[in-house]
Amino acid sequence: MATPPTPVERLLLLADQYVQHNDMLDRLLRSGPQAEPDTNVASAQRLAYATRTAIKAILDERFFESHELSDTVIRLQQLAFLSGASTEHPLPTARILTALAPEATVGCADRLAGEIRRRRWNTTDAPVHQVSPTQRTALWEIACGNVVATSSLGRQYVHCRDARVLIGTLRSMEANDLVERVPQSASPAFAGGPLQDRVRLTSAGTTALASALCLPPAAGSPPATTPPTPVITRTATRSH
């Protein structure tokens, strides 16, 4: 019987669901008027349910109350509301409502991991999957839906939105089954261009990032810089 995901892993898996949902909306918008709106509705309803399930999993852990934990739960409640509300709007607006959900969910995972690290778990144990700082950054960016890959004239390229992820890092993580590419699933780099390959975390990659988030910084290393929690009421969709 498979071990159920930890609350942090569950949030990273939820972020991936939001990434897939947003990619699906981008493809529907690209297909024009013939797009099936019911596809968006069913996906958004599943997301709202999955987000509420993640909230319940966190509350069931009975962590000590704190501002960080309360803010995390409230942020997830907002995401569940926005996902449900997106079913009542046309596709362009629906895409806006969930545009920043992946980043917000990964941010929630990071804050929850911090609470676990400070309050409950023994942090002297070695992580299940040891990753380097470069790989940790790459896994974070991939979890946020910020990384896609393309090929041109026999060469492969990685396109990132925030922190840079090198093609060598991507290949190394693929070889270790931490990430995978989903061909032609992400929006084009330019209008009328071909679909790009979405880079996603595998199950092992999700566990590796969750383990890294739940560990304190290594001795002598600079403090980790967590991207600020995005304001989810922005009115513009960010694309690669």
C-alpha positions in Angstrom: 0.0 0.0 0.0 1.4 3.4 -1.0 2.4 5.8 1.7 0.1 8.8 1.7 1.8 12.1 0.9 2.9 14.4 3.7 1.0 17.7 4.0 4.0 19.5 2.3 4.1 16.9 -0.5 0.3 17.3 -0.9 0.7 21.0 -1.5 3.4 20.5 -4.1 1.2 18.0 -5.9 -1.6 20.5 -5.7 0.7 23.2 -7.3 1.3 20.8 -10.1 -2.4 20.3 -10.6 -2.8 24.1 -10.9 0.1 24.2 -13.5 -1.6 21.5 -15.5 -4.9 23.4 -15.3 -3.4 26.6 -16.4 -1.7 24.9 -19.3 -5.0 23.4 -20.3 -6.7 26.8 -20.3 -3.9 28.2 -22.4 -4.4 25.5 -25.0 -8.2 26.0 -25.0 -7.7 29.8 -25.5 -5.3 29.0 -28.3 -7.8 26.8 -30.1 -10.3 29.7 -30.3 -14.1 29.7 -30.3 -14.4 26.0 -30.8 -12.9 25.3 -27.3 -15.1 23.3 -24.9 -15.9 25.3 -21.8 -17.0 22.3 -19.9 -13.4 21.0 -19.8 -12.5 24.1 -17.8 -15.4 23.7 -15.4 -14.7 20.1 -14.6 -11.0 20.8 -14.0 -11.6 23.8 -11.9 -14.1 21.9 -9.7 -11.6 19.2 -9.2 -9.0 21.8 -8.2 -11.3 23.4 -5.7 -12.0 20.0 -4.1 -8.3 19.1 -4.1 -7.5 22.4 -2.4 -10.1 21.9 0.3 -8.8 18.4 0.8 -5.3 19.8 1.3 -6.6 22.2 3.9 -8.3 19.4 5.8 -5.0 17.3 5.7 -3.2 20.3 7.3 -5.8 20.8 10.0 -5.9 17.1 10.7 -2.2 17.3 11.7 -3.2 19.4 14.6 -0.2 21.7 14.4 0.1 24.4 17.1 -1.6 27.6 16.1 0.5 30.4 14.6 0.2 33.3 12.3 2.2 31.5 9.6 -0.1 28.5 9.7 -3.3 30.6 9.8 -2.0 32.6 6.8 -1.3 29.4 4.9 -4.8 28.1 5.5 -6.4 31.4 4.5 -4.3 31.5 1.3 -5.4 28.0 0.4 -9.1 28.9 1.1 -8.7 31.9 -1.2 -7.4 29.6 -3.9 -10.2 27.1 -3.5 -12.7 30.0 -3.8 -11.0 31.4 -6.9 -11.0 28.0 -8.5 -14.7 27.5 -7.9 -15.5 31.1 -9.0 -13.6 30.6 -12.3 -16.3 28.2 -13.5 -18.7 31.1 -13.7 -16.6 33.2 -16.0 -15.4 33.0 -19.7 -12.0 31.3 -20.4 -9.9 34.5 -20.4 -11.2 35.5 -17.0 -11.0 32.0 -15.6 -7.3 31.9 -16.7 -6.6 35.1 -14.7 -8.3 33.8 -11.6 -5.8 30.8 -11.3 -2.8 32.5 -13.0 -0.7 32.8 -9.8 -2.1 29.7 -8.0 0.9 27.5 -8.6 3.3 30.0 -7.0 1.0 30.7 -4.1 0.6 27.0 -3.4 4.4 26.4 -3.4 4.7 29.3 -1.1 2.2 27.7 1.2 4.2 24.5 1.1 7.3 26.4 2.1 5.7 28.1 5.0 4.1 24.9 6.2 7.5 23.2 6.0 9.0 26.0 8.1 6.4 25.5 10.8 7.0 21.7 10.8 10.8 22.4 11.0 10.5 24.8 13.9 7.8 23.1 16.0 7.6 19.4 15.5 10.1 17.4 13.4 13.6 16.3 14.2 15.7 18.1 11.6 18.9 16.3 12.2 17.9 13.3 10.0 19.2 13.1 6.5 16.6 13.9 3.8 15.1 11.1 1.8 16.5 12.7 -1.4 19.6 14.9 -1.1 19.7 17.7 -3.6 22.2 20.5 -4.3 21.2 24.1 -3.8 21.1 24.5 -7.6 18.8 21.5 -7.9 16.6 22.8 -5.1 16.2 26.1 -6.9 15.4 24.3 -10.1 12.8 22.1 -8.4 11.2 25.1 -6.8 10.9 26.9 -10.2 9.5 23.8 -11.8 7.0 23.3 -9.1 5.8 26.9 -9.6 5.3 26.2 -13.3 8.1 28.5 -14.4 10.1 26.2 -16.6 9.5 24.9 -20.1 11.7 23.3 -22.7 11.9 23.5 -26.5 14.0 22.1 -29.3 15.2 24.0 -32.4 17.6 23.0 -35.1 18.7 19.9 -33.1 19.4 21.9 -29.9 17.5 21.9 -26.7 16.6 25.0 -24.7 15.2 25.7 -21.3 13.0 28.8 -20.8 12.5 30.1 -17.3 10.6 33.0 -15.8 12.5 33.8 -12.6 15.6 31.9 -11.5 17.7 30.5 -14.3 17.7 26.7 -14.8 20.5 25.4 -17.0 19.9 22.6 -19.6 22.7 20.6 -17.8 20.8 20.8 -14.5 17.6 19.7 -16.2 19.2 16.7 -17.9 20.9 15.7 -14.6 17.6 15.8 -12.8 15.9 13.9 -15.6 18.5 11.2 -15.3 17.8 10.9 -11.6 14.0 10.7 -12.3 13.4 14.0 -10.4 11.7 15.8 -13.3 10.0 14.9 -16.6 8.9 16.8 -19.7 5.3 16.7 -21.1 5.6 17.3 -24.8 3.7 20.2 -26.4 1.6 20.9 -23.3 2.6 24.5 -22.4 1.8 27.7 -24.2 4.0 29.0 -27.1 6.8 31.3 -26.5 5.3 33.8 -29.0 2.0 34.2 -30.7 1.5 31.6 -33.4 4.5 29.6 -32.3 4.6 25.9 -31.4 3.5 24.5 -28.0 6.4 24.1 -25.6 7.2 21.1 -23.3 6.2 21.6 -19.7 8.8 20.5 -17.2 7.2 18.9 -14.2 8.3 17.2 -10.9 8.0 13.4 -10.8 6.9 11.7 -7.6 10.6 11.4 -6.6 11.1 15.1 -7.4 8.1 16.1 -5.2 9.5 14.1 -2.3 13.0 15.6 -2.9 11.7 19.2 -2.8 9.5 18.5 0.2 12.5 17.0 2.0 14.7 20.0 1.2 12.0 22.5 2.3 11.7 20.7 5.7 15.4 20.8 6.4 17.2 23.8 7.9 19.8 25.6 5.8 23.2 23.9 5.8 25.8 25.3 8.2 27.7 28.2 6.6 25.3 28.5 3.6 23.5 31.8 2.9 19.9 32.2 4.1 17.4 30.8 1.6 15.5 33.3 -0.3 11.8 32.4 -0.7 10.0 34.3 -3.4 7.4 36.6 -1.9 3.8 35.3 -1.9 2.2 36.7 -5.0 -0.9 38.8 -4.8 -3.5 36.6 -6.4 -5.8 39.4 -7.4 -3.5 40.5 -10.3 -5.3 41.0 -13.6 -2.7 39.9 -16.0 -1.7 36.4 -17.0 2.0 35.8 -17.1 3.3 33.6 -19.9 6.6 32.1 -20.8 
